[in-house]
Amino acid sequence: MSAGQTTPESNGRQEPGAETPSPDLPGGPTNTGGPYSNAPSYSPDTPAAGAATGTGTGVADRRQVTRTGVIWVAVVAALVLLILLIIFILQNQEQALVKFLGLEGSVPLGMALFIASVTGGVLVAAAGGARILQLRASAHRSRTRQRR
């Protein structure tokens, strides 16, 4: 912090031993070309931008995050991703030769990549599910040991 500046905790008082910069020095009160010349100034007497101005207690004015809201945001995000996926598949219609364990076939490139990504997701979900089952069994065993 440079000399003469105050912090919100100092209630407008200067730091001890700090000198007030002269107006002709960089950082002085008349300097308008500094790196923070467009930054808003802070005054402890005025409320912050966007703060409630005497209406309500502040706690009641805050929006509550609900499960329904979270689900709605997740559904909207999933729909956007599905639209992008449809666009990707439609733009990649060239036929690609796919070989897997002796099987061979020709599939549109977009569909081949989609099938590969879904298969990868299923494998990750299966590994995660197995780990969750392990952790639940371990927690169940520790709870039954503590009850004895």
Steps between C-alpha positions, in 0.01 A plus 500: 500500500642838412537782747188695580252233390244362737344158531138420581613375842674828585172699491649776290809549714845495347754243600732619778809668359348531154545829324236652278629499142529835334264573210779512243639153584371180341218365710408847624141619509519688170660215306243366254723296273609231747436129454194515727354824374177331387457299821211604723598674819408353835341702774413329829196725542325392179352152441662275243354484152205265489455497877156536647430861584285483807243257360472191714755339723732379226461135597148476363606679180746225406381237255486146626653219293245222473522149361245590237712792384812287483316232302363762262850638435632146447221421252565821304874426491432144383270626224766744378755218495260274309439770241876541456535123471232482231677775306830310533348175373324670209821675392704176508304271269799360308516122516781358715625142500485366856669177613447348845591148616484355152178682413511754222248754383440836347341762726463878471796665675281703737316189615825306546640772725171526688491124561862508617432785744186334640692175546772687688237667720342162580839358599573799726151475656549126562837557668353784710200287597725214606705738716185643659382146584842427655483812715143426611593143598802626693290762681237237581765265644647779715154595631422140595839469679429818699159372614649185657 
